[in-house]
Amino acid sequence: MALRVIGLVIPSGATAFKAVNVAQKAGVHTSSVRSLRYGWLAYALGERTTPRLKQNSKIITLDGNLSSGKGALAQKLADKLGMLYMPEPDTFYLDKMTGEKEPLPVDFNGMCSLEKFYTDPKAADGNSYRLQMWMYTMRLLQYADALEHLLTTGQGVILERSPFSDTVFLEAMFKEGYIRKECVQHYNEIKGISICEFLPPHLVIYVDLPAEDVQKKLKQSGKSYLQNVPLTYLKSIEDSYKKSFLPKISETSEVLAYDATQAQDVERVVEDIDYLKFEKGPWLEQDDVTYHHMRMLVEDKQKVATLTHIPKFLPEITIGAHDYDEKYYAYKSLPGKKYAPGYNADVGDKYIWLK
């Protein structure tokens, strides 16, 4: 499978998480203690999660259509609430995890293109579904990062979208005829065996902007590939949010909804959050034992990524053995990729024989 190339480049545990770029004053796991990977020994020696969880130790996701203003609200809320803000991942999120100075070629980032999707959504090479499946994997990895940060430091995290809401794009793609029914079935199978391993957000904030206004903002964005996004596609995303995602997620998470104008009043949103009692959802059933198992999972990014892999043939995401070998050796030939980090003389690693 094309997405299995992810196995070549994901570092393990804390190494992966520390490399992620996030927009917040405090770094991720900045204390010396966090340089050590959490494990069974730490738990056996008495490290517990619940003592560090406070009032704002929450996972909050901001959802809404394209260019709805959710990003601006997310950043302001993070500042107000003292939480970590993690911007929405792009197709190169994996490169941020591995600390690449420059994005690697798309062959090592899902073999898909966001620009190509918007300019040619019905491309015969299956780009649309590869993009959708890759972005679900990136959202899953980022969500694992967010959970790891929350459980390790006690600081809450605010994200733009999540793997739970990712399905709105799948439904819109299928409705517009961009992907096949078999792709939908494959995605639902993948999501069914992966999302169940994670706790849902404590709170989902939905920013509502009519599809017509979204289209106008996209045309003004200056990005050429966003100039002609079909209104029907944007409406499909909006409908999926309102008819599918929000009713479903409200069963386990608190939900607040605002129109784009109301969302600019950050003080009001903060006040509404303070009034919430957070009296539903699986977070209420957790204890130190379940938090321990969750931490063990989310720090192992290779294991998280593997949750999205099933041995099933699908032309859009399947590559042959020869193509896989070609990409594998092409990746290994990149500077600093032949051996594990710290053991590559070609990028200046020293005293390798002493390690």
N, C-alpha and C positions, 0 to 999 in steps of 0.2 A: 504493500500500500504506500501511496505517496506520503501519507502523514507519518509513516514510521520513520522517516528521515529525522523526525524530532528526537529519536533515540540517540542520534549521533551527537547532539549538541547540548542537551540539558545537563547542567551540573547538578550535583546532589545537594539536598538540604539547604543549610544556611548559606553555603557558597552561592547558590542560585539566588536566594532571597536578598542577600546583601547587595547584589549587583543591580537590582531593579531601581531605576530612577523614579523617584516620586517627588511631587511638589509639596514640600513641607519643611519647616525650619529644622526640626529634629530629624536625624537620619534614621534609617531602619535598623533596629538592633545595634545601637551605638555603644552599649556598655561592653566591657571586656568579657563579661559572663556570656554574652550572646555569640562570642566567637566559637564557643563549644556547641556541638550539636546535641540537642536534647535527645534522650533515649531512655531505655529501661533503667539504667543505672541511676540516672538523675531522679527518676520517679522513686526508685527504691530507697534513695538517700533522703527523700522527703520533699522534693520540689513539687509544689502544688499550684494549680492554676487559679482556683476560686479566690484566694486571698487578694489577688491583684486586680480582680474585676470590680469596677466602680460603676457609678450611675451612667456615665457615657461610654462604657465599654460595650459598644454596639457595632454591628455591621449595618450601614445605611447605604442603600443604592438609589441613585437618581435616574429615573427613566423618562423616556419621551421620544418623540420623533427626531429626525435629523434637524440640527440647528434650532432646537426648541428652547435653548437657554439653560439646559440642565447642568452643563459644565461650569458656568459662571456661578450658579447657585451652589453647586457642590463645593467649590473652592471657598466661597464665603462662609458656608456652614461649617466647614472644617476649621476655619480660623476662629469662628465664634464659639464652637464647642470644644476646641482643643483636640481635634481628631486628625488623623492622617488622611490626606486626600490622595487618591490614586486615580489619575486620569484614565479615560477609556483606552484599552489596549488597541494597538494597530497590528497589522500583519507582521511587524518586525519586533513585537514584544519579546520574543525569544532572544533576540540579540541584546536587548536591554538586560535580560536576566543573566546572560553570559558575559556582560560587560564589554561587548564589542565596541571598538572606537568608531567604526562605520558599519552600517547595515550590510549584512552578507547578501549575496545574490538570492533571488527568489527561489532558486533550486533548493535552498536550505531554509526557506521560510514559506513552506506550504505549496510552493509551485503555483501560486495564484496572485492575482493583481486586483486591487480595489478599483483602480482607474479603468482597467479593462472591463470590469463588471458594469460600471456605469455607462461606458461607451458602447459595449457590446454584450448585454446581459444574456443573450441567447447563443453565445459563442459555442461552436460545435465541439471544442476541446474540453468542455465540462468545467471551465473556470469558475462559473457561478457556484456550483456545489462545492468545489474544492475550497473556495473562499469561505463559504458558510461553515464547512466542517472545520477548517483551520481556525476561524475566528471563535468557534465554540471552544476549541482546545485552548486558545489563548485566554479566553474569559475564564475557563476552568482553572488554568494555572494562576491567573491573577487573583481569582477568588481564594485559591489555596494560599497565596501570598498574604492576602488580607486576613484570613483566619489565623495563619501562623503569627502575624504581627499582633493581632488581638490577644491570642492565648499566651503569647510569650511576654508581652509588655503590659497588657491591660489597656492600652490605648485603642480607642475605637477607630474605625476606618470608614471613610465615605468613598464610594466608587460610582462611576458612571456605567450604568447597566451591569448585568451579571449573567452568568450562564443560565440562570433561571428565566430571564427575560429574552435570551437570545433567540428563542423560538419564533418571536414576532417576525423576524426577517425571513426565516424559513417559510412561514405561512404566506408571507407576501410574495416571495419568490415563486412559490408553487401556484399561487392564485394568478400571477402574471404570466405563467408559462415559462419561467426561466429554468426550472428544474423539473425532473421527472418524478412520477409517483414513487418509483423505487428509491429515489434519493430521500424522499420524506420518510419512507419506511426505515431506511438505514439510519437516518438521523434520530428518529424516535427510539430505535433500538439502542443506539449509542447513549443517548441521553438517559434512557431508562435504567441502564446499568451503571451510570456514572454519577448523575446528580443526586441519587439517593444516598451517596456516601458523605454528603455535605449538609450542614445545617443551613436553612434559608436565612435571608437577611432579617434582622429584627424589624426593620422599617423600610418600606419602599415609598419613595416620593415621586409622584408622576407629574410632569410638567406638560400641560395640554396646550398645543399650538395647532390650529387647523391646518390641514394639509395644503390648502391654497397659500397660506402665509409661509409655510415651510418652503414651498417651491420658490416663492419670491425671494426669500433669504438665501436660498442656494444659488439663485441666479446672480445675486449680489456678492457672493462669497469670493469671487476672483479665481476660483478653481475651475478650469475649463471643463473637466470631466463631470462637474456637478451642474452644468448649465442646462442640461436637457433630461434631468431625472423625471420620468413620467409621473404625472399627478396621480394616476391610478395606483402606482406602486406606493406612493406616500400615503394615500388613503387606505391601502391595504394594511400598512404598518399601523396606522392609527386605529383601524377597526380591530386588528389583532390584539393590540394593547387593551382596548376597552371591552372587547367581547370575550377574550380568551385569557390573557395573562393576568390582568388585575383581579377578576373574579376568583381565579385559581389561587393566586398568591395571597389573597386576603384571608384564606383559610388558615394560614400559618404565620403570616406577618402582618404588622400594622401597616396601613396604607393611608397616605395623605395625598390629595390631588389639588393642583392649583392650575389656573390658566397662566399664560406667560407673563401677564402683567402682575398678578398676585405673587408670582415666584420671585419678583424683584424685591419684594419686601422681606428681607432676610429676618428681621426682628420678629415679624409675625410667624414665620415658619419655625423659628426657634421656640417661640412661645407655644405654638401648637405641639411641638415635640415634647415640651416639658409637661403638657397636660396628658400625654399618653401614659397608660399604665403598663403596657407590654405584658398583658396577662394571657397571651395565647402563643402557641407555637412550641416546637420541640426544645427550644432553648431552656424552657422552664424545667425540663426533665433531666438536664445535664448535671453531672457531678464531677469530682476530680478524676474518677476512673474513666468516664466517657471523654472528658477533655484530654486525658492522657492519650487515648487511642486516636483522637482527632489530630492531636499534635504530631503523633508518629506518622500519620498519613500525609498531612499537608506539608511537612518539611521534606518529604521524599517526592520531589517534582517528577522524577522518572516514573514513579508508581502512579502519580496523578495522571500523567500523560498517557500511560498505558491503559487507563480506564476507557479511553476513546478508541481502542484498537480491538477489532473483532476480525476473525478470519473469514471475510466475506468478499466475494468478487463484485466490484462495482466499477464500470469503465471510467467514471469520472475521477476516481481517486486511486485506482490500481495501476501499478507500474510493473514491468517485467523484471526478472532477475538481473539481466544484463544492464538495464537502465539503472537499477538500484546500485549495482556494483560500481558503475561509472560515477554516480553521484557520491557514493561512499568514499571512493579513492580521491575524487575531486575535493571533497571536504577535508580529508586527511592531508592533502597536499597544501592546504592553506597554512600560512604562518602561525605557529603555535598550536596546531591542531593534531600533530602526529601522535603526541603522547599526552598524558594527563597534565593539567595546569601545573607549572613549576618545573617541568621536566623537558622543556623544549629549548635547546641551545640556540635555535634559529631566531628566537625572539629575545635573547639575552638572559635566559635563565642560567644561574650560576650554581656551582657546587652540587651539581646533579648527582654525582657519584656518592655524595655524603648523605643523601636524603633516604 
